[in-house]
Amino acid sequence: MSADEDPNAENPNAENPIDWEPATKLIRGGIERTRYGETSEPIFLTQSFVYQTAEAADARFAGSEPGFVYTRYGNPTTLAFEERLALLDGAEYCRSFASGMAAIHMAIMGLVKAGDHIVAGKALFGSCRWILSHWAPRFGVETTLVDAPDLDQWRAAMRPNTRCVLIETPANPLLELTDIAAVSEMAHAVGAKVVVDNVFATPLFQQPLRLGADVVAYSATKHIDGGGRVLGGALLGSKALLEDAFRDLIRHTGPALSPFNAWVLLKGLESLDLRVRRQAETATALADLIAEHPKTKRAFYPFRADHAQYELARRQMSGGGTVVAFDLGGRAEAFNFLNALRIVDISNNLGDAKSMATHPATTTHRSMTEEQRLEVGVTEGCVRLSVGLEGARDLARDIGRALDAA
Ligand SMILES: *Cc1c(COP(=O)(O)O)cnc(C)c1O
Protein backbone atom coordinates (compact mmCIF):
# COMPACT_ATOMS: atom_id res chain seq x y z
CA MET A 1 0.00 0.00 0.00
CA SER A 2 1.45 3.39 -0.91
CA ALA A 3 1.54 6.24 1.55
CA ASP A 4 -1.18 8.20 -0.24
CA GLU A 5 -3.62 5.34 0.40
CA ASP A 6 -2.97 5.41 4.16
CA PRO A 7 -6.42 6.14 5.66
CA ASN A 8 -4.69 7.78 8.64
CA ALA A 9 -2.31 9.96 6.62
CA GLU A 10 -1.87 13.42 8.13
CA ASN A 11 -4.13 16.00 6.56
CA PRO A 12 -2.30 19.34 6.68
CA ASN A 13 -5.66 21.12 6.80
CA ALA A 14 -7.02 19.00 9.67
CA GLU A 15 -8.80 20.81 12.49
CA ASN A 16 -7.73 20.39 16.11
CA PRO A 17 -10.27 17.97 17.67
CA ILE A 18 -9.91 19.75 21.03
CA ASP A 19 -11.83 22.67 19.52
CA TRP A 20 -14.79 20.55 18.39
CA GLU A 21 -18.23 20.53 19.99
CA PRO A 22 -18.91 17.51 22.25
CA ALA A 23 -21.15 15.88 19.63
CA THR A 24 -18.34 16.00 17.06
CA LYS A 25 -15.75 14.67 19.52
CA LEU A 26 -18.08 11.77 20.32
CA ILE A 27 -18.36 10.73 16.69
CA ARG A 28 -14.92 11.61 15.32
CA GLY A 29 -12.61 11.10 18.33
CA GLY A 30 -10.18 8.18 18.60
CA ILE A 31 -10.62 6.86 15.05
CA GLU A 32 -7.67 5.04 13.54
CA ARG A 33 -8.71 3.19 10.41
CA THR A 34 -7.06 -0.02 9.20
CA ARG A 35 -5.70 -0.28 5.69
CA TYR A 36 -9.19 -1.27 4.48
CA GLY A 37 -10.57 2.19 5.21
CA GLU A 38 -13.70 0.87 6.96
CA THR A 39 -16.37 3.40 7.96
CA SER A 40 -17.25 1.91 11.36
CA GLU A 41 -14.69 1.36 14.11
CA PRO A 42 -13.07 -2.11 13.84
CA ILE A 43 -13.17 -4.63 16.70
CA PHE A 44 -9.79 -6.13 17.53
CA LEU A 45 -11.00 -9.24 19.30
CA THR A 46 -7.52 -10.56 19.98
CA GLN A 47 -5.73 -11.53 23.15
CA SER A 48 -2.22 -11.09 21.93
CA PHE A 49 -0.03 -9.63 19.15
CA VAL A 50 2.77 -10.95 16.91
CA TYR A 51 6.19 -9.51 16.05
CA GLN A 52 8.17 -9.62 12.79
CA THR A 53 11.41 -10.45 14.58
CA ALA A 54 12.73 -11.41 18.00
CA GLU A 55 14.32 -7.96 18.16
CA ALA A 56 10.92 -6.34 17.55
CA ALA A 57 9.40 -8.35 20.42
CA ASP A 58 12.32 -7.32 22.63
CA ALA A 59 11.80 -3.63 21.74
CA ARG A 60 8.01 -3.81 22.19
CA PHE A 61 8.36 -5.34 25.67
CA ALA A 62 11.09 -2.88 26.62
CA GLY A 63 8.72 -0.07 25.66
CA SER A 64 11.27 1.43 23.27
CA GLU A 65 8.95 0.67 20.30
CA PRO A 66 5.27 1.60 20.50
CA GLY A 67 2.66 -1.11 20.03
CA PHE A 68 0.50 -3.62 21.80
CA VAL A 69 1.70 -6.81 23.50
CA TYR A 70 -1.29 -8.28 25.33
CA THR A 71 -4.91 -7.15 25.73
CA ARG A 72 -4.69 -7.17 29.53
CA TYR A 73 -2.20 -4.28 29.02
CA GLY A 74 -4.04 -2.56 26.17
CA ASN A 75 -5.79 -3.17 22.83
CA PRO A 76 -6.55 -1.02 19.75
CA THR A 77 -10.32 -1.05 20.33
CA THR A 78 -10.12 -0.25 24.03
CA LEU A 79 -7.61 2.48 23.12
CA ALA A 80 -10.07 4.01 20.63
CA PHE A 81 -12.71 4.13 23.39
CA GLU A 82 -10.19 5.68 25.81
CA GLU A 83 -9.11 8.33 23.32
CA ARG A 84 -12.67 9.34 22.46
CA LEU A 85 -13.68 9.65 26.11
CA ALA A 86 -10.49 11.59 26.96
CA LEU A 87 -11.19 14.04 24.13
CA LEU A 88 -14.72 14.62 25.43
CA ASP A 89 -13.65 15.06 29.06
CA GLY A 90 -10.71 17.32 28.22
CA ALA A 91 -8.37 14.77 29.84
CA GLU A 92 -4.81 14.05 28.88
CA TYR A 93 -5.21 10.33 29.44
CA CYS A 94 -7.85 7.64 29.97
CA ARG A 95 -7.77 3.98 31.02
CA SER A 96 -10.74 1.69 30.53
CA PHE A 97 -11.97 -1.06 32.86
CA ALA A 98 -14.30 -4.06 32.85
CA SER A 99 -16.84 -2.22 35.02
CA GLY A 100 -17.36 1.04 36.85
CA MET A 101 -16.46 -0.65 40.12
CA ALA A 102 -13.21 -2.06 38.68
CA ALA A 103 -12.31 1.54 37.76
CA ILE A 104 -13.23 3.07 41.12
CA HIS A 105 -11.59 0.25 43.09
CA MET A 106 -8.39 0.89 41.14
CA ALA A 107 -8.68 4.65 41.66
CA ILE A 108 -8.98 4.26 45.43
CA MET A 109 -6.54 1.41 46.08
CA GLY A 110 -3.97 2.75 43.61
CA LEU A 111 -3.68 5.99 45.58
CA VAL A 112 -3.28 4.65 49.13
CA LYS A 113 -1.04 2.38 51.19
CA ALA A 114 -1.19 1.12 54.79
CA GLY A 115 -1.41 4.03 57.23
CA ASP A 116 -3.08 6.38 54.73
CA HIS A 117 -6.48 7.99 55.10
CA ILE A 118 -9.43 8.59 52.78
CA VAL A 119 -12.20 11.19 52.99
CA ALA A 120 -15.51 10.67 51.18
CA GLY A 121 -19.11 11.81 51.25
CA LYS A 122 -21.59 9.63 53.15
CA ALA A 123 -23.96 9.34 50.21
CA LEU A 124 -22.03 7.03 47.89
CA PHE A 125 -22.84 4.30 45.42
CA GLY A 126 -23.24 1.18 47.60
CA SER A 127 -20.19 -0.73 46.34
CA CYS A 128 -17.96 2.34 46.75
CA ARG A 129 -19.07 2.57 50.35
CA TRP A 130 -18.35 -1.14 50.82
CA ILE A 131 -14.77 -0.71 49.53
CA LEU A 132 -14.19 2.09 52.05
CA SER A 133 -15.87 0.42 55.03
CA HIS A 134 -15.01 -3.28 54.46
CA TRP A 135 -12.09 -3.61 52.06
CA ALA A 136 -9.70 -0.69 52.58
CA PRO A 137 -9.48 -1.33 56.39
CA ARG A 138 -8.00 -4.79 55.67
CA PHE A 139 -5.00 -2.97 54.21
CA GLY A 140 -4.70 -0.51 57.09
CA VAL A 141 -6.47 2.36 55.35
CA GLU A 142 -8.98 4.40 57.35
CA THR A 143 -11.86 6.47 55.98
CA THR A 144 -13.76 9.47 57.32
CA LEU A 145 -17.24 9.95 55.86
CA VAL A 146 -18.75 13.45 55.81
CA ASP A 147 -22.05 15.14 54.95
CA ALA A 148 -21.17 16.11 51.41
CA PRO A 149 -22.93 19.51 51.27
CA ASP A 150 -21.13 20.70 54.45
CA LEU A 151 -17.71 22.15 53.51
CA ASP A 152 -16.73 22.52 57.18
CA GLN A 153 -16.95 18.74 57.60
CA TRP A 154 -14.70 18.15 54.58
CA ARG A 155 -12.19 20.66 55.96
CA ALA A 156 -12.21 19.10 59.43
CA ALA A 157 -11.78 15.59 58.02
CA MET A 158 -8.53 16.28 56.13
CA ARG A 159 -5.41 14.90 57.83
CA PRO A 160 -1.72 15.04 56.96
CA ASN A 161 -1.96 11.38 55.86
CA THR A 162 -5.11 11.87 53.71
CA ARG A 163 -4.13 10.62 50.25
CA CYS A 164 -7.47 10.10 48.51
CA VAL A 165 -10.68 12.14 48.52
CA LEU A 166 -13.66 10.48 46.85
CA ILE A 167 -16.50 12.71 45.67
CA GLU A 168 -19.75 11.51 44.12
CA THR A 169 -21.75 14.46 42.79
CA PRO A 170 -24.64 14.41 42.21
CA ALA A 171 -24.74 11.49 44.64
CA ASN A 172 -26.90 8.40 44.42
CA PRO A 173 -29.82 8.38 45.06
CA LEU A 174 -30.96 11.81 46.33
CA LEU A 175 -28.72 13.96 44.13
CA GLU A 176 -26.83 15.71 46.91
CA LEU A 177 -23.97 17.83 45.54
CA THR A 178 -20.37 18.39 46.57
CA ASP A 179 -18.48 21.57 45.69
CA ILE A 180 -15.68 20.00 43.61
CA ALA A 181 -13.51 23.13 43.40
CA ALA A 182 -13.65 23.89 47.13
CA VAL A 183 -13.01 20.30 48.27
CA SER A 184 -10.20 19.88 45.70
CA GLU A 185 -8.44 22.91 47.17
CA MET A 186 -8.68 21.47 50.71
CA ALA A 187 -7.48 18.06 49.52
CA HIS A 188 -4.52 19.46 47.63
CA ALA A 189 -3.48 21.48 50.69
CA VAL A 190 -2.75 18.18 52.51
CA GLY A 191 -1.33 16.46 49.42
CA ALA A 192 -4.35 14.25 48.66
CA LYS A 193 -5.65 13.38 45.19
CA VAL A 194 -9.32 13.96 44.34
CA VAL A 195 -11.35 11.30 42.56
CA VAL A 196 -14.79 12.31 41.25
CA ASP A 197 -17.40 9.68 40.38
CA ASN A 198 -19.07 11.57 37.52
CA VAL A 199 -21.70 8.98 36.54
CA PHE A 200 -24.80 10.99 37.43
CA ALA A 201 -23.66 14.24 35.79
CA THR A 202 -22.13 12.55 32.71
CA PRO A 203 -19.16 14.15 30.92
CA LEU A 204 -21.60 16.44 29.10
CA PHE A 205 -22.88 18.28 32.16
CA GLN A 206 -19.85 18.32 34.47
CA GLN A 207 -16.11 18.34 33.81
CA PRO A 208 -14.44 17.73 37.20
CA LEU A 209 -10.86 17.98 35.88
CA ARG A 210 -11.55 21.60 34.93
CA LEU A 211 -12.83 22.21 38.48
CA GLY A 212 -9.63 20.92 40.12
CA ALA A 213 -10.17 17.15 40.46
CA ASP A 214 -7.27 14.82 39.68
CA VAL A 215 -9.15 11.72 38.49
CA VAL A 216 -12.62 11.32 36.96
CA ALA A 217 -14.29 7.92 37.22
CA TYR A 218 -17.13 6.54 35.11
CA SER A 219 -19.32 3.53 35.08
CA ALA A 220 -19.65 3.33 31.27
CA THR A 221 -22.40 0.79 31.99
CA LYS A 222 -24.81 3.69 32.45
CA HIS A 223 -25.22 6.60 30.00
CA ILE A 224 -22.15 5.77 27.88
CA ASP A 225 -23.60 2.42 26.82
CA GLY A 226 -27.09 3.86 27.08
CA GLY A 227 -28.74 0.68 25.87
CA GLY A 228 -28.34 -1.58 28.89
CA ARG A 229 -25.96 -3.99 27.10
CA VAL A 230 -22.45 -4.20 28.58
CA LEU A 231 -20.47 -3.28 31.68
CA GLY A 232 -17.54 -0.90 31.43
CA GLY A 233 -15.65 1.75 33.35
CA ALA A 234 -13.00 4.41 32.91
CA LEU A 235 -10.57 6.64 34.78
CA LEU A 236 -9.37 9.93 33.32
CA GLY A 237 -6.70 12.39 34.39
CA SER A 238 -3.13 13.42 33.71
CA LYS A 239 -0.91 10.85 32.04
CA ALA A 240 1.71 11.20 34.76
CA LEU A 241 -0.73 10.38 37.57
CA LEU A 242 -2.57 7.58 35.78
CA GLU A 243 0.64 5.89 34.66
CA ASP A 244 2.35 6.34 37.99
CA ALA A 245 -0.54 5.26 40.20
CA PHE A 246 -2.28 2.67 38.04
CA ARG A 247 -0.24 1.37 35.10
CA ASP A 248 1.45 -1.58 36.77
CA LEU A 249 -1.58 -2.31 38.92
CA ILE A 250 -3.78 -2.56 35.82
CA ARG A 251 -1.25 -4.77 34.02
CA HIS A 252 -0.82 -7.21 36.85
CA THR A 253 -4.29 -7.40 38.38
CA GLY A 254 -6.29 -7.63 35.13
CA PRO A 255 -9.39 -5.39 35.30
CA ALA A 256 -9.19 -4.88 31.50
CA LEU A 257 -12.24 -3.98 29.43
CA SER A 258 -13.13 -6.54 26.74
CA PRO A 259 -12.45 -5.17 23.22
CA PHE A 260 -15.95 -6.27 22.22
CA ASN A 261 -17.49 -4.27 25.07
CA ALA A 262 -15.20 -1.34 24.21
CA TRP A 263 -16.64 -1.40 20.71
CA VAL A 264 -20.23 -1.39 22.02
CA LEU A 265 -19.31 1.56 24.24
CA LEU A 266 -17.63 3.40 21.33
CA LYS A 267 -20.90 3.17 19.44
CA GLY A 268 -22.71 4.28 22.59
CA LEU A 269 -20.52 7.39 22.75
CA GLU A 270 -21.60 8.35 19.21
CA SER A 271 -25.11 9.13 20.42
CA LEU A 272 -24.30 10.19 24.02
CA ASP A 273 -24.75 13.91 23.43
CA LEU A 274 -28.08 13.49 21.68
CA ARG A 275 -29.43 10.98 24.21
CA VAL A 276 -28.33 12.67 27.42
CA ARG A 277 -29.56 16.12 26.39
CA ARG A 278 -32.94 14.72 25.42
CA GLN A 279 -33.16 12.62 28.61
CA ALA A 280 -32.28 15.69 30.72
CA GLU A 281 -34.89 17.78 28.94
CA THR A 282 -37.57 15.19 29.73
CA ALA A 283 -36.24 14.81 33.29
CA THR A 284 -36.59 18.57 33.85
CA ALA A 285 -40.26 18.44 32.81
CA LEU A 286 -40.96 15.31 34.85
CA ALA A 287 -39.24 16.80 37.93
CA ASP A 288 -41.71 19.71 37.79
CA LEU A 289 -44.67 17.38 37.32
CA ILE A 290 -43.53 15.19 40.25
CA ALA A 291 -42.74 18.15 42.54
CA GLU A 292 -46.16 19.73 41.94
CA HIS A 293 -48.16 16.52 42.51
CA PRO A 294 -50.05 16.46 45.85
CA LYS A 295 -48.76 12.94 46.70
CA THR A 296 -45.12 14.11 46.58
CA LYS A 297 -43.59 15.13 49.91
CA ARG A 298 -40.34 16.28 48.34
CA ALA A 299 -38.69 16.16 44.92
CA PHE A 300 -34.96 16.28 44.20
CA TYR A 301 -33.51 17.56 40.92
CA PRO A 302 -30.33 19.68 40.78
CA PHE A 303 -31.69 22.22 38.29
CA ARG A 304 -34.93 22.89 40.17
CA ALA A 305 -34.78 26.10 42.19
CA ASP A 306 -35.94 24.19 45.32
CA HIS A 307 -32.85 21.94 45.31
CA ALA A 308 -30.91 22.69 48.54
CA GLN A 309 -27.75 23.38 46.49
CA TYR A 310 -29.31 24.95 43.42
CA GLU A 311 -26.72 27.73 43.23
CA LEU A 312 -23.85 25.20 43.30
CA ALA A 313 -25.61 23.05 40.68
CA ARG A 314 -25.78 26.04 38.32
CA ARG A 315 -22.14 26.87 39.02
CA GLN A 316 -20.53 23.48 38.46
CA MET A 317 -22.99 21.70 36.13
CA SER A 318 -24.30 22.69 32.72
CA GLY A 319 -27.37 20.43 32.93
CA GLY A 320 -29.45 18.88 35.71
CA GLY A 321 -28.91 15.27 34.64
CA THR A 322 -31.23 12.42 33.78
CA VAL A 323 -32.26 11.26 37.27
CA VAL A 324 -35.07 12.60 39.46
CA ALA A 325 -35.63 11.44 43.05
CA PHE A 326 -38.70 11.99 45.22
CA ASP A 327 -40.23 11.04 48.53
CA LEU A 328 -43.80 9.75 48.66
CA GLY A 329 -43.96 9.46 52.46
CA GLY A 330 -43.73 5.71 53.12
CA ARG A 331 -42.99 2.29 51.70
CA ALA A 332 -46.65 1.56 50.83
CA GLU A 333 -46.93 4.75 48.76
CA ALA A 334 -43.62 4.09 47.00
CA PHE A 335 -44.60 0.49 46.20
CA ASN A 336 -48.06 1.62 44.99
CA PHE A 337 -46.33 4.09 42.68
CA LEU A 338 -43.94 1.46 41.25
CA ASN A 339 -46.68 -1.13 40.81
CA ALA A 340 -48.92 1.33 38.94
CA LEU A 341 -46.31 2.08 36.24
CA ARG A 342 -47.22 0.78 32.78
CA ILE A 343 -44.34 2.09 30.63
CA VAL A 344 -41.49 2.79 33.06
CA ASP A 345 -39.74 -0.40 34.28
CA ILE A 346 -39.03 -1.26 37.90
CA SER A 347 -35.25 -1.68 37.80
CA ASN A 348 -32.16 -0.68 39.73
CA ASN A 349 -30.24 0.45 36.63
CA LEU A 350 -29.93 4.00 35.31
CA GLY A 351 -28.77 5.93 32.26
CA ASP A 352 -30.62 3.53 29.94
CA ALA A 353 -32.80 4.51 26.96
CA LYS A 354 -35.60 2.79 28.92
CA SER A 355 -36.96 4.76 31.86
CA MET A 356 -36.54 2.92 35.17
CA ALA A 357 -37.78 3.49 38.68
CA THR A 358 -36.37 1.95 41.83
CA HIS A 359 -37.04 1.88 45.58
CA PRO A 360 -33.51 2.39 46.98
CA ALA A 361 -34.29 1.34 50.59
CA THR A 362 -35.20 -2.23 49.55
CA THR A 363 -32.84 -2.61 46.57
CA THR A 364 -29.68 -0.57 45.93
CA HIS A 365 -29.34 0.59 49.54
CA ARG A 366 -30.57 -2.48 51.41
CA SER A 367 -27.08 -3.48 52.61
CA MET A 368 -26.95 -0.26 54.67
CA THR A 369 -28.44 -0.18 58.17
CA GLU A 370 -31.60 1.89 58.58
CA GLU A 371 -29.58 4.43 60.54
CA GLN A 372 -27.03 4.76 57.71
CA ARG A 373 -29.84 5.11 55.19
CA LEU A 374 -31.56 7.85 57.13
CA GLU A 375 -28.25 9.66 57.50
CA VAL A 376 -28.21 10.15 53.76
CA GLY A 377 -31.95 10.79 53.54
CA VAL A 378 -32.96 7.47 51.99
CA THR A 379 -36.34 7.01 53.64
CA GLU A 380 -38.89 4.25 52.95
CA GLY A 381 -40.82 6.66 50.74
CA CYS A 382 -37.93 7.47 48.39
CA VAL A 383 -38.10 6.59 44.71
CA ARG A 384 -35.35 7.15 42.15
CA LEU A 385 -36.41 7.66 38.54
CA SER A 386 -33.92 7.32 35.68
CA VAL A 387 -35.47 9.11 32.73
CA GLY A 388 -35.05 7.43 29.35
CA LEU A 389 -35.76 8.29 25.76
CA GLU A 390 -39.46 7.49 25.47
CA GLY A 391 -41.83 10.25 24.40
CA ALA A 392 -42.13 12.92 27.10
CA ARG A 393 -45.97 12.94 26.96
CA ASP A 394 -46.17 9.16 27.41
CA LEU A 395 -43.82 9.32 30.38
CA ALA A 396 -45.73 12.23 31.94
CA ARG A 397 -48.98 10.27 31.65
CA ASP A 398 -47.41 7.12 33.15
CA ILE A 399 -45.77 8.99 36.06
CA GLY A 400 -48.87 11.11 36.69
CA ARG A 401 -51.10 8.03 36.85
CA ALA A 402 -48.68 6.19 39.15
CA LEU A 403 -48.49 9.22 41.47
CA ASP A 404 -52.30 9.31 41.60
CA ALA A 405 -52.22 5.63 42.62
CA ALA A 406 -49.59 6.21 45.32
C1 LIG B 1 -23.33 2.07 38.52
C2 LIG B 1 -22.46 2.96 39.30
C3 LIG B 1 -21.19 2.54 39.70
C4 LIG B 1 -20.67 1.15 39.42
O1 LIG B 1 -20.55 0.85 38.07
P1 LIG B 1 -20.64 -0.65 37.49
O2 LIG B 1 -20.39 -0.45 36.03
O3 LIG B 1 -21.99 -1.18 37.81
O4 LIG B 1 -19.57 -1.44 38.14
C5 LIG B 1 -20.43 3.43 40.44
N1 LIG B 1 -20.87 4.66 40.76
C6 LIG B 1 -22.09 5.10 40.38
C7 LIG B 1 -22.53 6.46 40.78
C8 LIG B 1 -22.92 4.26 39.64
O5 LIG B 1 -24.13 4.70 39.29
The ligand as a Tripos MOL2 file, in Angstrom:
@<TRIPOS>MOLECULE
LIG
   15    15     1     0     0
SMALL
NO_CHARGES

@<TRIPOS>ATOM
      1 C1        -23.3270    2.0670   38.5250 C.3       1 LIG1
      2 C2        -22.4600    2.9560   39.2990 C.ar      1 LIG1
      3 C3        -21.1870    2.5420   39.7040 C.ar      1 LIG1
      4 C4        -20.6680    1.1510   39.4200 C.3       1 LIG1
      5 O1        -20.5520    0.8450   38.0710 O.3       1 LIG1
      6 P1        -20.6430   -0.6520   37.4850 P.3       1 LIG1
      7 O2        -20.3920   -0.4470   36.0270 O.co2     1 LIG1
      8 O3        -21.9910   -1.1810   37.8140 O.co2     1 LIG1
      9 O4        -19.5650   -1.4430   38.1360 O.co2     1 LIG1
     10 C5        -20.4300    3.4320   40.4370 C.ar      1 LIG1
     11 N1        -20.8670    4.6620   40.7570 N.ar      1 LIG1
     12 C6        -22.0860    5.0960   40.3820 C.ar      1 LIG1
     13 C7        -22.5320    6.4640   40.7760 C.3       1 LIG1
     14 C8        -22.9220    4.2590   39.6430 C.ar      1 LIG1
     15 O5        -24.1330    4.6960   39.2860 O.3       1 LIG1
@<TRIPOS>BOND
     1     1     2 1
     2     2     3 ar
     3     2    14 ar
     4     3     4 1
     5     3    10 ar
     6     4     5 1
     7     5     6 1
     8     6     7 2
     9     6     8 1
    10     6     9 1
    11    10    11 ar
    12    11    12 ar
    13    12    13 1
    14    12    14 ar
    15    14    15 1
@<TRIPOS>SUBSTRUCTURE
     1 LIG1         1 GROUP 0 **** ****
